[in-house]
Amino acid sequence: MQNIVSGDVSIQEILALNYTLTPLQNKNQTESPLYKYIRYSLPFLISPNTCPTHKPLTTVFRLHFSNLLTMPATSVKEVLPPVLDSTSQPPPLFDGTTRLYTNLQCPFAQRVWITRNYKGLQDKIMLVPIDLANRPAWYKEKVYPENKVPSLEHDNKIIGESLDLVKYLNTHFEGPALLPNDTAKKEFAEELLNHTDTFNKQLFSSFKGDTTKEVGVAFDYLESALEKFEGPFFLGEISLVDFAYIPFVERFHLFLQEVFKYDVTTGRPKLATWIEELNKIDAYTETKADPEYVVNFYKKRLLGQ
């Protein structure tokens, strides 16, 4: 599948897949490399005698495996660049390269990392991991005076704040659209995105009182939100809203289970399905934090252990 993912695919590989082609109903879907190959190249190379399902070029096709058309193409897992610290030299700043300054363990930065991956921008947006415990001085002086991650270097400017950045990637770069056109869903998306700060504050403040009771309120909100539209995600289909919440749900799901023996999915079937479905998406799973690191970090930060 590696050649198919990259777009460098042979006829034999296509035929070996033995996919059945049927007319495509929704012509507005994002075209994956495999889809483009079938639509634009294959008709010139395979005759009706060798491919009974061959149609004229003007006919659009859908694979029965429709997720290959609507989901971003995945390839070999990305090799992550080295983490830069106070001893590291800066990259050649503002040279036309688009860079995402990030931290591989930061949930805020993870939001943008997932969005980048899902939109298939690995070759267009370079990751620059920063060691937050030993930050290079040049990052604050020359890149982002706020000295936080994430930040994006694009078109000779720097943009910060994770929620602003996921929206920016969605509107300024190619790839699957991650916010709907439907008015009701668009309004609900804004409501949920605005609630993320409240959700996070509820989680972090819960350790000052009855932890399981207080985090229960936060996760009950998510369960209720997941009931609004048909489908496993907040807006039915995958969106920026899912990417905004999952980094924090991921961490507290692990931490609460390990330390308090509290499973946030118990009695919350929608939340359980949501987590399960997100864990089928490479764009997310490739960004997941190390579980042992998460548990130890939050033990120290929240419980002083």
KEZA-838154 format. One record per residue (C-alpha): residue number from 1; x, y, z. Coordinates in nm, 4 decimals, always signed. Each point is the difference from the previous one (the first is absolute). Example, Ala and Ser with C-alpha at 12.3 -4.5 7.8 and 13.67 -1.06 7.14 Angstrom:
REM residues 2
<pt 1; <+1.2300; -0.4500; +0.7800>>
<pt 2; <+0.1370; +0.3440; -0.0660>>
END
This chain:
REM residues 305
<pt 1; <+0.0000; +0.0000; +0.0000>>
<pt 2; <+0.2975; +0.2343; +0.0378>>
<pt 3; <+0.0170; +0.0768; -0.3737>>
<pt 4; <-0.3749; +0.0547; -0.0158>>
<pt 5; <+0.0145; +0.2427; +0.2891>>
<pt 6; <+0.2736; +0.2052; -0.1610>>
<pt 7; <-0.1791; +0.0036; -0.3346>>
<pt 8; <+0.2712; -0.2082; -0.1694>>
<pt 9; <-0.2133; -0.3036; -0.0793>>
<pt 10; <+0.0079; -0.2674; -0.2677>>
<pt 11; <-0.2946; -0.1579; -0.1841>>
<pt 12; <+0.0878; -0.3333; +0.1585>>
<pt 13; <-0.0336; +0.1505; +0.3460>>
<pt 14; <-0.3407; +0.1446; -0.0832>>
<pt 15; <-0.1242; -0.3295; -0.1406>>
<pt 16; <+0.1434; -0.1892; +0.2957>>
<pt 17; <-0.2179; +0.2045; +0.2326>>
<pt 18; <-0.3065; -0.1396; -0.1780>>
<pt 19; <-0.2163; +0.2975; +0.0954>>
<pt 20; <-0.3400; +0.0354; -0.1652>>
<pt 21; <-0.0705; +0.3383; -0.1546>>
<pt 22; <-0.3434; +0.1593; +0.0170>>
<pt 23; <-0.1290; +0.3476; -0.0957>>
<pt 24; <+0.0907; +0.2737; +0.2429>>
<pt 25; <-0.2999; +0.1886; +0.1375>>
<pt 26; <+0.1748; +0.2813; +0.1824>>
<pt 27; <+0.2381; +0.1674; -0.2424>>
<pt 28; <+0.1195; +0.2515; +0.2576>>
<pt 29; <+0.2001; -0.2478; +0.2041>>
<pt 30; <+0.3734; +0.0443; +0.0352>>
<pt 31; <+0.1891; -0.2058; -0.2561>>
<pt 32; <+0.2635; -0.2311; +0.1429>>
<pt 33; <+0.3069; -0.0944; -0.2090>>
<pt 34; <-0.1542; -0.3431; -0.0639>>
<pt 35; <-0.3257; +0.1573; -0.1159>>
<pt 36; <+0.1786; +0.2447; -0.2300>>
<pt 37; <+0.2003; -0.2822; -0.1523>>
<pt 38; <-0.3132; -0.2004; -0.0731>>
<pt 39; <-0.1883; +0.2972; -0.1354>>
<pt 40; <+0.2644; +0.1692; -0.2121>>
<pt 41; <+0.2626; -0.2586; -0.0888>>
<pt 42; <-0.1469; -0.3470; +0.0075>>
<pt 43; <-0.2524; +0.0500; -0.2846>>
<pt 44; <+0.2831; +0.0738; -0.2417>>
<pt 45; <+0.1971; -0.3072; +0.1043>>
<pt 46; <-0.2608; -0.2738; +0.0416>>
<pt 47; <-0.2352; -0.0987; -0.2791>>
<pt 48; <-0.3569; -0.1225; +0.0572>>
<pt 49; <+0.1223; -0.3512; -0.0801>>
<pt 50; <+0.2449; -0.0052; +0.2892>>
<pt 51; <-0.2123; +0.2034; +0.2382>>
<pt 52; <-0.3736; -0.0719; -0.0396>>
<pt 53; <-0.0929; +0.2903; +0.2272>>
<pt 54; <+0.1859; +0.2492; -0.2227>>
<pt 55; <-0.2033; +0.3152; -0.0695>>
<pt 56; <+0.0705; +0.3117; -0.2091>>
<pt 57; <+0.2159; +0.2630; +0.1683>>
<pt 58; <-0.3035; +0.2219; +0.0571>>
<pt 59; <-0.1534; -0.2598; +0.2299>>
<pt 60; <+0.0985; +0.0426; +0.3617>>
<pt 61; <+0.0566; -0.3077; +0.2155>>
<pt 62; <-0.0273; -0.0907; +0.3638>>
<pt 63; <+0.1806; -0.2858; +0.1697>>
<pt 64; <-0.2275; -0.2063; +0.2201>>
<pt 65; <+0.2691; +0.0719; +0.2585>>
<pt 66; <-0.1142; +0.3632; +0.0027>>
<pt 67; <+0.2181; +0.0950; +0.2937>>
<pt 68; <+0.2964; -0.0106; -0.2349>>
<pt 69; <-0.1566; +0.2943; -0.1832>>
<pt 70; <-0.1082; +0.2123; +0.2918>>
<pt 71; <+0.2797; -0.0729; +0.2449>>
<pt 72; <+0.3496; +0.1369; -0.0541>>
<pt 73; <+0.2501; -0.2402; -0.1509>>
<pt 74; <+0.2309; -0.1583; +0.2543>>
<pt 75; <+0.3507; -0.1197; -0.0608>>
<pt 76; <+0.2924; -0.1327; +0.1957>>
<pt 77; <+0.0035; +0.1527; +0.3471>>
<pt 78; <+0.1734; +0.3358; +0.0000>>
<pt 79; <+0.3530; +0.0083; +0.1358>>
<pt 80; <-0.0007; +0.2769; +0.2584>>
<pt 81; <+0.2792; +0.2582; -0.0024>>
<pt 82; <+0.2242; +0.0465; +0.3054>>
<pt 83; <-0.1259; +0.2118; +0.2875>>
<pt 84; <+0.1702; +0.3403; +0.0176>>
<pt 85; <+0.1232; +0.1320; +0.3351>>
<pt 86; <+0.2138; +0.2860; +0.1299>>
<pt 87; <+0.3088; -0.1459; -0.1664>>
<pt 88; <-0.1630; -0.0273; -0.3446>>
<pt 89; <+0.0478; +0.2398; -0.2859>>
<pt 90; <-0.3145; +0.1525; -0.1545>>
<pt 91; <-0.1256; -0.1127; -0.3385>>
<pt 92; <+0.0417; +0.2478; -0.2883>>
<pt 93; <-0.2890; +0.2208; +0.1058>>
<pt 94; <-0.2387; +0.1650; -0.2450>>
<pt 95; <+0.1533; -0.1680; -0.3031>>
<pt 96; <-0.3356; -0.0954; -0.1494>>
<pt 97; <-0.0284; -0.3300; +0.1891>>
<pt 98; <-0.3209; -0.0490; +0.1957>>
<pt 99; <+0.0850; -0.1226; +0.3495>>
<pt 100; <-0.2145; -0.1191; +0.2877>>
<pt 101; <+0.1838; +0.0629; +0.3273>>
<pt 102; <-0.1334; -0.2601; +0.2364>>
<pt 103; <+0.0680; -0.2240; +0.2955>>
<pt 104; <-0.0577; -0.3728; -0.0344>>
<pt 105; <-0.1634; -0.0283; +0.3443>>
<pt 106; <-0.2104; +0.3180; +0.0028>>
<pt 107; <-0.3774; -0.0484; -0.0429>>
<pt 108; <-0.0483; +0.3507; -0.1411>>
<pt 109; <+0.2659; -0.0581; -0.2636>>
<pt 110; <-0.1426; -0.3452; -0.0698>>
<pt 111; <-0.3235; +0.1609; -0.1257>>
<pt 112; <+0.1878; +0.1656; -0.2840>>
<pt 113; <+0.2203; -0.3009; -0.0669>>
<pt 114; <-0.3068; -0.2216; -0.0500>>
<pt 115; <-0.1587; +0.2568; -0.2324>>
<pt 116; <+0.3174; +0.0245; -0.2066>>
<pt 117; <+0.0166; -0.3775; -0.0321>>
<pt 118; <-0.3676; -0.0456; -0.0819>>
<pt 119; <+0.0186; +0.2553; -0.2800>>
<pt 120; <+0.3017; -0.1816; -0.1423>>
<pt 121; <+0.2404; +0.2907; +0.0476>>
<pt 122; <+0.3005; -0.1950; +0.1261>>
<pt 123; <+0.2044; +0.1027; -0.3046>>
<pt 124; <-0.1130; +0.3637; +0.0151>>
<pt 125; <+0.0253; +0.0818; +0.3698>>
<pt 126; <+0.3239; -0.0937; +0.1720>>
<pt 127; <-0.0126; -0.1007; +0.3657>>
<pt 128; <+0.2432; +0.1783; +0.2296>>
<pt 129; <-0.0217; -0.1595; +0.3474>>
<pt 130; <+0.1050; +0.2244; +0.2882>>
<pt 131; <+0.1175; -0.1165; +0.3426>>
<pt 132; <-0.2246; +0.2048; +0.2297>>
<pt 133; <+0.2105; -0.0819; +0.3052>>
<pt 134; <+0.3165; +0.1298; -0.1675>>
<pt 135; <-0.1194; +0.2418; -0.2688>>
<pt 136; <+0.2413; +0.1522; -0.2471>>
<pt 137; <+0.0364; +0.3748; +0.0552>>
<pt 138; <-0.0392; +0.0702; -0.3714>>
<pt 139; <-0.3561; -0.1330; +0.0037>>
<pt 140; <-0.1224; +0.2904; +0.2152>>
<pt 141; <+0.2374; +0.2555; -0.1483>>
<pt 142; <-0.0422; -0.0781; -0.3688>>
<pt 143; <-0.3134; -0.2106; -0.0449>>
<pt 144; <-0.2787; +0.0411; +0.2538>>
<pt 145; <+0.0344; +0.2549; +0.2815>>
<pt 146; <-0.2751; -0.1796; +0.1953>>
<pt 147; <+0.2512; -0.2849; +0.0293>>
<pt 148; <-0.2785; -0.2614; -0.0160>>
<pt 149; <-0.0929; -0.2796; -0.2359>>
<pt 150; <-0.1601; -0.0537; -0.2362>>
<pt 151; <+0.0873; +0.2701; -0.2477>>
<pt 152; <+0.0065; -0.0014; -0.3778>>
<pt 153; <+0.2506; +0.1691; -0.2281>>
<pt 154; <-0.1819; +0.0670; -0.3277>>
<pt 155; <+0.0235; +0.2717; -0.2645>>
<pt 156; <+0.2666; +0.1859; +0.1988>>
<pt 157; <-0.2129; +0.0319; +0.3107>>
<pt 158; <-0.0538; -0.1893; +0.3243>>
<pt 159; <-0.3444; -0.1086; +0.1188>>
<pt 160; <-0.0729; -0.1440; +0.3441>>
<pt 161; <-0.2783; -0.1487; +0.2151>>
<pt 162; <-0.1102; -0.3557; -0.0718>>
<pt 163; <-0.3672; +0.0632; -0.0817>>
<pt 164; <+0.0890; +0.2859; -0.2313>>
<pt 165; <+0.2585; -0.2189; -0.1679>>
<pt 166; <-0.2281; -0.2966; -0.0701>>
<pt 167; <-0.2433; +0.2407; -0.1665>>
<pt 168; <+0.2849; +0.1607; -0.1922>>
<pt 169; <+0.1214; -0.3333; -0.1349>>
<pt 170; <-0.3539; -0.0881; -0.0987>>
<pt 171; <-0.0520; +0.3172; -0.2037>>
<pt 172; <+0.3484; +0.0690; -0.1380>>
<pt 173; <+0.1136; -0.3460; -0.1061>>
<pt 174; <-0.1276; -0.2757; -0.2253>>
<pt 175; <-0.1446; -0.3257; +0.1289>>
<pt 176; <-0.3315; -0.1147; +0.1471>>
<pt 177; <-0.2236; +0.2778; +0.1322>>
<pt 178; <-0.0263; -0.0309; +0.3769>>
<pt 179; <-0.2911; +0.2330; +0.0688>>
<pt 180; <-0.3459; -0.0500; -0.1545>>
<pt 181; <-0.2030; +0.2341; -0.2194>>
<pt 182; <-0.3212; -0.0959; +0.1799>>
<pt 183; <-0.1089; +0.2978; +0.2132>>
<pt 184; <-0.1147; -0.2008; +0.3022>>
<pt 185; <+0.3199; -0.2027; +0.0069>>
<pt 186; <+0.2149; +0.3086; -0.0505>>
<pt 187; <-0.1657; +0.1728; +0.2964>>
<pt 188; <+0.0356; -0.3097; +0.2170>>
<pt 189; <+0.3657; -0.0273; -0.1001>>
<pt 190; <+0.0650; +0.3534; +0.1269>>
<pt 191; <-0.1879; -0.0751; +0.3220>>
<pt 192; <+0.2116; -0.3086; +0.0621>>
<pt 193; <+0.3270; +0.1695; -0.0902>>
<pt 194; <-0.0825; +0.2845; +0.2374>>
<pt 195; <-0.0700; -0.2555; +0.2727>>
<pt 196; <+0.3442; -0.1611; -0.0178>>
<pt 197; <+0.1526; +0.2395; +0.2555>>
<pt 198; <-0.2844; -0.0695; +0.2428>>
<pt 199; <+0.0414; -0.3747; -0.0510>>
<pt 200; <+0.3736; +0.0145; +0.0659>>
<pt 201; <-0.0435; +0.2167; +0.3093>>
<pt 202; <-0.2556; -0.2461; +0.1374>>
<pt 203; <+0.2459; -0.2843; -0.0457>>
<pt 204; <+0.2975; +0.1721; +0.1596>>
<pt 205; <-0.1969; +0.1523; +0.2893>>
<pt 206; <-0.1713; -0.3310; +0.0812>>
<pt 207; <+0.3022; -0.1172; +0.1982>>
<pt 208; <-0.0680; +0.2616; +0.2653>>
<pt 209; <-0.3281; -0.1667; +0.1009>>
<pt 210; <-0.1993; -0.3144; -0.0788>>
<pt 211; <+0.1953; -0.0945; -0.3093>>
<pt 212; <-0.2207; -0.2673; -0.1537>>
<pt 213; <-0.3163; +0.2003; +0.0604>>
<pt 214; <+0.1370; +0.3178; -0.1529>>
<pt 215; <+0.1623; -0.1613; -0.3036>>
<pt 216; <-0.3257; -0.1890; -0.0463>>
<pt 217; <-0.1776; +0.3296; -0.0670>>
<pt 218; <+0.2575; +0.0899; -0.2651>>
<pt 219; <-0.0287; -0.3326; -0.1786>>
<pt 220; <-0.3797; -0.0025; +0.0275>>
<pt 221; <+0.0040; +0.3186; -0.2064>>
<pt 222; <+0.1924; -0.1790; -0.2745>>
<pt 223; <-0.2352; -0.2980; +0.0114>>
<pt 224; <-0.2966; +0.2309; -0.0441>>
<pt 225; <+0.1701; +0.1903; -0.2822>>
<pt 226; <+0.0694; -0.3241; -0.1857>>
<pt 227; <-0.3723; -0.0757; -0.0045>>
<pt 228; <-0.0949; +0.3093; -0.2024>>
<pt 229; <+0.0851; -0.1263; -0.3495>>
<pt 230; <-0.0059; -0.3467; -0.1520>>
<pt 231; <+0.3472; -0.1455; -0.0270>>
<pt 232; <+0.2900; -0.0810; +0.2313>>
<pt 233; <+0.1477; +0.3523; +0.0044>>
<pt 234; <-0.1202; +0.3285; +0.1491>>
<pt 235; <-0.1370; +0.1293; -0.3295>>
<pt 236; <-0.0804; -0.3447; -0.1338>>
<pt 237; <+0.3019; +0.0052; -0.2299>>
<pt 238; <+0.3572; +0.0634; +0.1116>>
<pt 239; <+0.0847; +0.3644; +0.0631>>
<pt 240; <+0.2313; +0.2410; +0.1772>>
<pt 241; <-0.2185; -0.0382; +0.3084>>
<pt 242; <+0.1133; -0.3597; +0.0446>>
<pt 243; <+0.3637; +0.1031; -0.0371>>
<pt 244; <-0.0459; +0.2757; +0.2575>>
<pt 245; <-0.1243; -0.2362; +0.2724>>
<pt 246; <+0.1750; -0.3315; -0.0557>>
<pt 247; <+0.3492; +0.1000; +0.1282>>
<pt 248; <-0.1458; +0.0811; +0.3425>>
<pt 249; <-0.2439; -0.2896; +0.0091>>
<pt 250; <+0.2871; -0.2309; -0.0945>>
<pt 251; <+0.2146; +0.1152; +0.2911>>
<pt 252; <-0.2668; +0.0073; +0.2687>>
<pt 253; <-0.1448; -0.3301; -0.1136>>
<pt 254; <+0.3413; -0.1561; +0.0638>>
<pt 255; <+0.0723; +0.1869; +0.3219>>
<pt 256; <-0.3384; -0.0499; +0.1663>>
<pt 257; <-0.0026; -0.3692; -0.0896>>
<pt 258; <+0.3492; -0.0595; +0.1335>>
<pt 259; <-0.0110; +0.2099; +0.3170>>
<pt 260; <-0.3683; +0.0100; +0.0999>>
<pt 261; <-0.1201; -0.3201; -0.1729>>
<pt 262; <-0.2637; +0.2186; -0.1625>>
<pt 263; <-0.0921; -0.0749; -0.3607>>
<pt 264; <-0.1472; +0.3089; -0.1648>>
<pt 265; <-0.1815; -0.2166; -0.2584>>
<pt 266; <-0.2012; -0.1992; +0.2567>>
<pt 267; <-0.3643; +0.0967; -0.0412>>
<pt 268; <+0.0934; +0.2196; -0.2962>>
<pt 269; <-0.0385; -0.2171; -0.3112>>
<pt 270; <+0.0211; +0.2916; -0.2429>>
<pt 271; <+0.3304; +0.1097; +0.1494>>
<pt 272; <+0.1323; -0.3566; -0.0145>>
<pt 273; <-0.0901; -0.0271; -0.3698>>
<pt 274; <+0.1511; +0.3422; -0.0712>>
<pt 275; <+0.3335; -0.1009; +0.1529>>
<pt 276; <-0.0106; -0.3338; -0.1811>>
<pt 277; <-0.0646; +0.1638; -0.3381>>
<pt 278; <+0.2732; +0.2592; +0.0453>>
<pt 279; <+0.2442; -0.2780; +0.0783>>
<pt 280; <-0.0607; -0.1345; -0.3507>>
<pt 281; <+0.1391; +0.3194; -0.1531>>
<pt 282; <+0.3755; +0.0029; -0.0628>>
<pt 283; <+0.0114; +0.3798; -0.0048>>
<pt 284; <-0.0887; -0.0133; +0.3689>>
<pt 285; <+0.1630; -0.3215; +0.1232>>
<pt 286; <+0.3403; +0.1067; -0.1337>>
<pt 287; <-0.0122; +0.3018; +0.2316>>
<pt 288; <-0.1007; -0.1789; +0.3201>>
<pt 289; <+0.2077; +0.0678; +0.3084>>
<pt 290; <+0.1913; -0.2737; +0.1749>>
<pt 291; <-0.2376; -0.1413; +0.2675>>
<pt 292; <+0.2686; -0.0415; +0.2652>>
<pt 293; <+0.1150; +0.3584; -0.0521>>
<pt 294; <-0.3591; +0.1273; +0.0271>>
<pt 295; <-0.0717; -0.1802; +0.3260>>
<pt 296; <+0.3277; +0.1021; +0.1625>>
<pt 297; <-0.0303; +0.3609; -0.1190>>
<pt 298; <-0.3499; +0.0461; +0.1390>>
<pt 299; <+0.0830; -0.1790; +0.3237>>
<pt 300; <+0.2748; +0.2557; +0.0552>>
<pt 301; <-0.1950; +0.3008; -0.1246>>
<pt 302; <-0.3385; -0.0700; +0.1572>>
<pt 303; <+0.0760; -0.2166; +0.3000>>
<pt 304; <+0.3556; +0.1025; +0.0839>>
<pt 305; <+0.1203; -0.3596; -0.0191>>
END
